[in-house]
């Protein structure tokens, strides 16, 4: 009995999404994985890493032009920029360089998976129609996710491989040095609050405390991404992927405070990027006192925390399309956050 072995190219392998996706693929047993990132990584078993600058067409061709064995591309890379318009060029360039080099080389390519998010629906711009559906029309550009999907659709036309676009809400999980890590924001903010003898105050906009929200567990997202990439009925479509439940910070925040053995107090709208800018000496002392494993720079995602905690409008999407086609997994969001915090403690990220 032969095994249908597959080779995944995970683009953006060191981020929250890429790291969890790689772990899931390796756990399945019938996948080999090649991880792409700027930093690279150490090979381990069926995993090898390639350090590449995807903004450089020459470097991309040299590093990726020989990847004949790739059967599935999972694209989860991202380049941040100061404003939305500036995001288009670098993020479109990186995807273009991957497609230009890998597609001609990988003659057995079956699928390209594109990681998106609720920016597709304008969630970052302000209130939008909820629950958002995959069929919702695009809005006025610039928006890099729209540009990437348009490119992918155009490249796939007439080809034997298919594509999917995966749209999670805010993704939560473990990854260091990641600019978009909500769980890390909350955990480090809570740990420093405790060290200073303060209650855990909600630092976001007042209206955000009672908005209806959802998030996406990184492990659940990995499972859904691989499912969509290998289920023929999913070909050439987009899918919202979320935990399957909704929450308000007003209900979740007290549970988070209990985990950290903190009292709560009325929220104060803070710009975390400003008020946490001088906390590195406190963190350094905590590293020494508690034997923590990581520097303040590695655990800081304050600008992203300000962004997410400013949503004073409902933010959720319809995830039923994936479930109608056979993906039936759910995650309890409160339990997920508490488990992530416990994992941070096991890894000595927080006391």
N, C-alpha and C positions, 0 to 999 in steps of 0.2 A: 504494500500500500504506500503510495508516494504522497509526500506532503507538498502542498502548493506554497512554495516559499516565495516571499515577497520582500522587496527592498524599498524601504521608506527613506526619502530625503526630507528631513525635518529642517526647514529654513527658519532660523530664529530659535535654535535648540536650547539656549540658556535662559530663556524667559519663563515666566510662570506657565504659559500655555505650552511652549515647546518642551520644557523639562517634564511636565506631567504626561504629555503625549508620548515622549520617548519611553518613559517608564512603562506606560500602558502597552505600547507596541512590543517591547521586549518581554513583558510578562505573558503576552499571548503565545509566544513560542515559535511562531512560523514567520517571523519578521526579522530581517537584518535592518539596521538603522544607521544612516549617515547623518550626522548632525552638523549643520552649518551655523556659524556665528563669527563675529569679529574676534572673540577671545579664544575660540577653539576649546579643546578639552582633552582629557586623557582617554585613550581607547579602553574598552572593557567588554570582553566577550564579543557579542554580536553588534556592538556599538563602536563606531569610529567617528572621529570629528575632523572637520576641515575648517581651518581659519581662513576667511575670505572677506574681502571688501566688496560687497555687492553693488556699491555705487561706482565701482571701477570695472568697466566692461572688459578690459584686458585681464585683470586679476581673476574675474569671474570665468572667463574663457579658459585661462590656464588651469584653474583649480577644479572646474566643473565639467570641462569639455570631454573628459574621459569617463564620465559616470554612466557607462552603458548598461549597468545592471539595475538601475532605478526603475521601479514599477509604479510607485506612487510618490507624488510630491505633496508635502503638507507645508503650506506657506503661512508662517506666523511671524514674519519679521516686521519690524516697525522702526522708523526713524522719527524722532520728535523734532519739532520746529516751533518757533515762537507763536505762529498764528496759523489759522486753518488753511489759508491760501498757500503758504510755504510748505505745507505738508505734502502737496500733490507731487511735485517734481521728484524728490528723493524716493518716496515710496513707490511711485510708478516706475522709476528707473530701476530700483532693486528687483521688482517683479519682472520687468522686461529682461534684465540680464539673466535671471534664472531661466525664463522661458527660452531666450535666445540660445543658451548654452546647453541646457539639459534636454529639452524636447528633441533636438536633432540627434543627440548622442544616445538617448534612452529609447532604443527601437522597440522595446517591449513596454513602453509607458502605457498605463491603464487609466490613471486618474490624477488630476490636480485639484487639491483642496485649498481654498482661499479662506483665511480667517478674517472675518470682518467684525461687526459689532453694531450696537444700536445707533452709532453715528450715521449709519445708512438711513435712519429715519429722522435724523436731525435732533436726536436726544441731547446732544451737546449744545445746541443753539437755544433751546427753551422748550416750553410745553409743546407736545406733539400728540397726534392721535394715539390713544391707547385703548385696547392692546394693539400694538403695531403688528401688521401682518406682512409676510414676505412679498405679497403682491402690491404693497403700497408703492406708489410712483416715486421716482427720484425727485429731489428738489433742485433749485438753482445752484449750479456749481460756483466755486470750486469745492469739491469733496473727494479726497483721495480714494476712498473705498468705492465710490461710484466709478471713478476712472479705472481702478484696478479691475473691477468686474467687467467693465466694457472691454478692456484689453483682453481679458481671459476668454470672454465669449467670442470675440473676433478670432483669436488664435485657435480656438477649438473647432471652429466651423469646418466640417468636412474631414476631421481627424478621427482616428480610431479610439482615442482616449476621451474621457468625459471630465466634467468639473463639478464641484459643489462649492457653495459659499456658505460658511458657517457663521451664524450671528449670535454670539453670547451677550449677556449683559456684563456687568463688571465681573471679571474673573478673579476668583480668590484661591490662593494656594501659596506654596513656598517657593520663593526665588529671591536671592539676594541681589542688591544693586539694581533692582528693577524700578523704573520710574512710575509704574502703575500697579501698586500693590496695596490695596485697601486694608487687608487684614494686618499687614505690617504697620501701616499708619496707626490703626487703632491700638494694636498691641504695644507699640513703643510709646505712644501718647499715654496709655494707661499706666505703663511701667514707670514712666517719669512722673506722672501725677502721684503715684503711690510713693515714690521716693521722696517727693517734696511734701508729703503729708496732705495732699489735696484730694477732694472728692472728684469723681469722674463726671465732668461737665460735658455735655454735647457741644462741640465747638462750631457746628455748622450754622447755616441760616435758620432762623426760627421756624419758618415754614417747612423746612426740610425735615424737621423732627416728626411731622405727621403725614408726610407724603407716602404714597403707596409705591413700594419698590420691590425689586427682585435682583438676585445675583446669580452667578453661575459658578458652581464648584469646578475647579480645574480638573479633577479626576472624572467627574461626570462629562465635562466637555471633551476630554480625551476619548472616552468611550463613544460618544455621539459622533465625533469627527471621523473615527475609524469606521464606525457603522455606516455612515453616509457615503464614505469613500469606497466601500465594498458591497453596498446594496444596490443592485442594478436599477431598482425603481427610483433611486434618488438622483440619477444622472442628470446633470445640467440644470440644477435647481438650487435655491437658497433655503436654509433652514434656521429658524430661531431655536436656540438651545438655552434653557434656563432650568433652575432647580425644580420648578413646578409648584412652588408656593410663593406667597407674597408676604411682605412684612412692612412694618413702619419702625423707624428708629425708636419711637416712643415706647414700643413694645419690646424691642430687642436690647436697647441700651441698658436697662436695669439688669438683664441677664448677664451682659458683658461685665458690668460693675461687680456683680456677685462673683463671677469667675476670678476677678483680680482682687477680691476681698476689699472692695472700695465702696464707700457711700456714694450716692448720687446727689447732685444739687442742680438747681435750674441752669439751663444752658446759657453760655455766653458766646456770641458770634466772634470767633477768633480767626485771623488769617494765620494758619499754622505755619506757612512758609516764613512768616515774620516772627511769630512768638517762639517758634522752636529753633530759630537760627542761632541762638546763643546757648543752646543746651548741650553742645558737645562736651564741655568740661564735666557736666553732671553725668553724661553717659560714660565718659572715660572712667570716672570714679566708680560707676556701677559695674563696668567691665572688670575692674580690679577687685571690687568688693564681692561680686557674685560669680566670678570666673566665666563671664560671657565670652562668646567666641568671635564677635564681629564688631567692626568699627561703626561709628555713628554714620559715616557716609554710606556704608553698606545697608543700613536699615532705615534710611531716610527716604520718604516718598511724599513729602509734605505738600507740594504743589498739587499732586494728584488727589490727596485727601481734601484739600480746599475745593477742588473741582467737584468731586463726588458729593461732598457734604453741603454743597450749595444748591442742590436740586430741590427747590421748593415747589416741585410739580411731580405728578405721578410719572413713573418710569417703569413700564413693563411691556412685554410683547406676548403675542399668542404663540405658544409652543406646541400647539396641538397637531400641526402638520407632521412633524417628526413622529409623534406618537401614533398618528393614523397610519403611518407607513411602517411601524413596527418597533420604534425605540421607546421603551416604556419605563426607563429608569427615572427616579426622583431622588432628591436630596432634601432633608430637613435643614433649612437655612440656619436656624439657631444652633442646632447640634453641630453643623458644619463649622461655624465660627469658633465654637468652644473647642472642637477637636483641633482646628488649626492653631489656636493659641496653645493648647497642650503640646502640639508638635513643636511649636517654637520653643517651648520650655525644654523639651527633650533634646533639641538641637543646641541648647544654650544661646538662643537668640535673645531671649528675655529671661529675667529672674524667675 
